[in-house]
Amino acid sequence: MSDGRRRATGRRRGKGSITSYQTAGGVRWRWQLRVPLDPEDPDAGDRQTGKGGYLTASDADDGLDEAKRKLRQRLTFSRSMPTVAEHLEAWVGGRQLERSTLVSYRRLVRVHIVPELGDIPLDRLTANRIATHYRQLSVDGRRDVHSQGKPLSANTIAKIHAVLAAALDVAVSDGLIAVSPARKRTIVQPPTGRKIRAQRPEMAVWTAAQLSTFLAWCETQGDPLHPLWTFIAYTGTRRSEALAVMWRDVDLDKGRVTIRRALDTTQRDVVKLTKSGGARVIDLDAGTTAILRTWRRTLGGLSIERAKPDAFVFGTVREGRPRSPNDVSRSWRRRNDAARAELGADAVPAIRLHDLRHTHASLLLALGVPVKVVSERLGHASATITLDVYSHVMPGQGRAAADMLAAAVRTAQ
């Protein structure tokens, strides 16, 4: 750096800066560095130290480098260096996040990071070691029982990188390491968005005829969850959102439902905010409204408590407790298998419960319903998400738009 250049002041611990100032004897240079008040307690705060009087910026730069070296040395000797596993455990434990998110983080750490990197001291973890680990995961990283040793998806590797990189950023802020090896992008190259999208499995959805066939079959079979399957199919709600709906959220007269909460899939009988964090109103068709009205009368006949405003619409029949989302998914698989066995695989293809939501969105978009309307029903943060997820069901809309424009112009001639 030339002597005439002034470096911008840095406020992050361990980064430092040099600046020039005017004296009677001419321009002088000083370095400044933020250091911890207590090396044993990273959260105790920082103080600023520095030294001036240097004749050149180069001399001040050398002084700053020496101060950084001493700071790293002092931090290393003042406390034992944690391993990657110890630091990740402390990092996850300090996050204020939804329980389901923390459970996901802990699983990624336990299954995909700690076994290979956990014993390495934090300051010995290198970018090459991380890059090698990611490459190995892409070859045989699966650890679930039925797919042990198969390649781990690009999406999961990207999530692993996000967790590890965020934890190492905190290690830098705490003065444990000078730089994050996960941020050396010329070496550590997590999967790109394009690769993640390319690996995304093809979405399984039903046609309108297949959905109609299944729901009609469930009704004739006396399936007690027929109202739930219908509700999800005709509203596009998530499984955990549908199970958290209470009767006070349903306006049968106006034909609408307000989605205010969702069930926590990691612990029983616990509700949380929706994925977007806010409430949304979904209009109901007349048929779904009628089914809900009949369902409320049925529940009220079993117990007056089951039809009260604060009762769960799709709670357990006897007690009215929230149903387990995972139990409901298992019930769906059994019902889907039974329908396929009786009606045939072509009439009712195998799909997941979540695919009812995809079916709802796909059918609406194929019918030409505006993306914004579909996005609002689904509770997406923006219509961009809807376009990204469901663009495969809209290829014909561009041609339809072109034909409509051409017809309008030519008719006007």
N, C-alpha and C positions, 0 to 999 in steps of 0.2 A: 504494500500500500504506500503511495507517495506521501511525503511529509505534509503536503498541502491539503490532503483530503481529511475530512472529519467524519468519523464513524458515528452512526446514530446510536443514541443511548439505548441499552437493553435493560429490561427490568426483570428478566427471568433469572432465577438463581443459577449461578455458575456460568452465565453467558458473558457478562461484562461488557465494557465499552471503553473507548478512549476518546477524549475531547481536547481541543486546543483552547488556550486562553492567553490573553495579552498581559505582559508585564513590562516594567520599565526597561528591562533588558531584551525585550523582544518576545516572540511567540514561544510559549512553553506548552508541554503536553502532560496530561495526567490519565491514569487509568482508574476505573471504578468497577467494583465487583460486589454483587450481593451474595452474602454468606449467611448460613443459618445462625440464629442466636444460640441454639443449643444443638450440637451435632447428634445428641442422643434422642432429641425430640424434633423430628422434621416439621411438626405442626406448630411449633412454638413461635414461628415467624422468622423474618430475616432482618439483617442490618446491612448497611452499605459501608464498604471499606474502600480505600484507594490510596494512591500516591501520585504526587505531581513533581514538577521540576524537570521533566525530561526535555532535552533539547530537540529531539526528533520524534515523529510519530512511530518510527520503527523501534526506537528505544522504549517508548511507552508500550508498544505492542509486545515486545519481549518481556517487559515487566509484568504485563497482564497474563501472558502465558505461564510465567513462573508462579504467579499467584494462584492461577487455576490448578497448576500441578500440586502445589502445597495444599490447596483446598481438598482436592481429591484424596491426597495422602492422609490428611487429617480426618476426613470422613471415613476412610477405610479403616484406620486404626482406632477410631472412636467407637465403632460398632462392628459386629461381625456381619459379613456380607450374606444376605439371605439367598437361598436357592431360588430358582425360578418357581418351584412349587410353593415355597413359603410366601414369596411375594404375591403370587396369583391368589393364594388363599386369603391373604390380607386385603388384596385389592377387591376381590369379589365381595368379601364380608363388609366392606365399607360402602358399597353401592346402595343408593336409595332408589330401587327399581321395583317394578311389579314382581310378585313372587314367581310367576311363570317365567319371566325373563331371567331371574336369578337362577332358577332351576336349570334353564337352558345353558346359561353360562357355566354353571358348576359341572354340568355333564360334559361340555366341550373341553373344559380344563381337565377333568378327571380321566376322560376316555382318550382324548386326542392330543393333549399337550404334555401332561405330567409323565406318562410312561416313557417318553423318549427324551424330554428336555427337563423334567422336573428336578433332577439331582444336580444340574449344572449351576454353579454360583452365578448370580445375576450378572456380575461384571465379566464373566467368562463366556457368556452367550454371544455368539457371533452371527453376523448376517448369513454367512455361508452355511452355518449349522441350521438356521431357520429355513433357508431355501432348500437344503437337502431334505429336511423333514417334510416340507410341503410336497416335494416331488415324490417322496416315498408314500405319503398319504394318497396321492393320486394314482398310485399303483396298487396298493393293498391296504388302504386305511380303514375299510369297513370293520366294525367290531360287533355288530349285532349278530345274534345267533344264526340266523338263516342266510346271512351274506358275509360271514367272517372271511377276511382276507381279500375281498373284492375291492375295486377302486372306490375311493371316497369321492362324492360328487364335488364339482367345482363350487357349488353354492355353499356346502358345508365347510370346505377349505377356506373360502372367503370369510365365513363367520368366525372360524378359528383365528384367522389373521386379525380380524377386527378386535377380538378379545385380547389377543396377545399384544398387539400394537398399542391398544389403549392402556393396558397395564404397564407396559414399558415406558410410555409417555409419563406416567405418574412416577416411575422410578427415576426418570430424568429430573422431574420437578422436585423430587425429594432429595436430590443430590447423590443418589446411590450410583448412578452411572452418568457419564458425560453426554452420551448420545444414545439414541435408541437404534439397535441393530435392525429392528423391524422396519425402520423408515429409510433404509438404504435401498432405494428403489432400483438401482442398477443391478442389485444382487437379489434382493427379495422381491419377487414378482408374483403376488397372489393372483388368482384367476380374475380375468376381466369380466365385465358385465356381458360382453358378447359371448364369451365361453359359457357363462352361467346360463344365458338364455338358450344357447344351442343345446345344452344338456337337459333343459326343462322337459319333463315327460309330456307326451301328448295328452291334452285334457280329455277326459271321458265324460260325455254328456249324453242325455237322452233326447230323443226327438219328442215332439208334442204327443205323438201317438203312443210312444213307449211310456211316457210319464202318465198319460191317461189310463193306459192298461194296468200299470202297477197300482195306482191309487184306487182304481175300481176294484181290483182283485183284493187289496187289503180291506176295503170296506166290506166286501162280501164274506171275507174270512173272519170278520169281527175283530180285526186287529185293534187293540186298545190304544196303539200309538198312531193310528190312521190320522187323527186330527193334527198330530205333530208333524208327520210327513207332509201333509197337505200344507200346513202353515209355512214350513221351510221352503217347499217347492214354489209357493205362490208369493212369498215375500222376499226370498233370497237372503234371509238372515243366516248368520253363523249359528252353528249348533249351540254354543254356549250362550248366545244372545236369546235364542228362542226359549231355552230352558229357564231363563231368568225373567221372562215376561210374567207380570202379575195382572190380575183382572183389572186393576185400576189403570193399567197402561192401555187397555183395549176399549175403544169407543165403538160399540156395536151399532149405535144409531147413525153415526157419521161414517162408519166403515173405515176405521184407521187404527193403527197401533203405534205407540211410541216406544222405541227401543232405547232404554235408559241405562241398562246394566248388562253384565254377562257373568256367567258362573266361572269360578276359578277351576281350571282343569287339574290343578296340582293338590287341592285339598277339598274335602267334602263340605258342602253346605255354606261355602263362602262366595259372596258376590263381589264383583269389582266393576270398574268403569269399562265401557266398551273399548274396542281397540283404538278407535279414534279419540276417545276421551270425552266425547259429547253425545247428546241424544239426537235421534232423528225420527221423523214421522214417516210411516209407510202407509200408503192407501191400500185398502183391501178390496178385492172384487166381491161381488154379491154372493158368489158361491162359498168362498172361504168364510165370509162373515156369517152365513147361515150355519156352516159347520161349527164355528166357534159358539154360536148362540145355542145350538143343540148340545154341544159339549158342556157348556156351563150348566144347562138344565140337568144333564146327566149327573154331573158332579154334585150339584145341589141336592139331588135326590139321595145321594149317598151320605152326604154330610153338609149341613148348612155352612160349615166353616170352609169347605172347599170352593164355595162360590163367592166368598167375601172379597172385597177389593184387594186386600193384602195377601190373598192366596195365589200360589203359583199356578198359572194356567195349565202347565204340563208337568206338575209335580206328581209324586207317587200317588196312586189312586187312594190308598187307604189312609196314609198319614198326611199327604200334601207336602212332603218334604221335597226339596229340589232333587231332581234325578241326577245321577252321576253322568257327565257327558260321555265318559268312556263306556259306561254300561249301555247307554243309548246307542252308541256306535256299534257295539256288539249285537244289540237287538236288531239294528238295521241290517247288518250282514246276514244274520239268520233269516230275516224276513225276505231279503233280496235273494238269498240262495233258494228258499222255499218257492218263491215266485218263479225263478228260472227253471227249477225242477218241474214245476207243473205247467208253466206256460211256454217254456222254451227259451234258449239263450238269445235268440233273435228278437223275441217279443220283449224281453226284459234283460238287457245286457247287465253284466256285473259292474256296478259303480260304487264309490264310497258315499257315505252320507254327505260329506262336504261337496260332492259333485252335484247334489241337488241344487246347491247355491249356484254352481257353475251353469247348470241346466237353466235355471231361472234367468240368469244374465244372458246366456247365449240365445235363448228363444226370443227375449225382448229385442236384442240387437238385430237378430235376423229378421224380425218384423219391422225394423226401421225405427224403433223407439230411440229418441236422441240419447247420445252417450251420457250427457249430463244427468238426465233423468235416471238412467240405469245406475250411474255412479252414486247418486244420492240415495237410492233404494238400498244399494249394497253397503253404504257407509264408508266408501273410499275417501281418502283425504283429498283426492283431486280426480278429475276425469282422465288425467294422463295415466293414472294407475289402471283404470278400467280399459283404456285403449291398449295399454301394454299387455294386459292379461288376456284380453278377448279379441285382439286384432285378427286372430285366425278365423273367427266366425263372421267377419265383415268384408271379405274380399269382393263380394258382388256389389257392395254399396257404391263403390266408385263408378262402376259401369252403369248402375241405375241412375246415379246423379248425372253422368254424362248424357245418357239417353234422355232424361227429363229436360235437361238444359237445351239439348238439340231440338227436341220436340217443341219446346216453348218458343224458341227463336224462329223455327221454320213455320210454325203456325202463325206467327205475327207478320210474316212476309206477305 
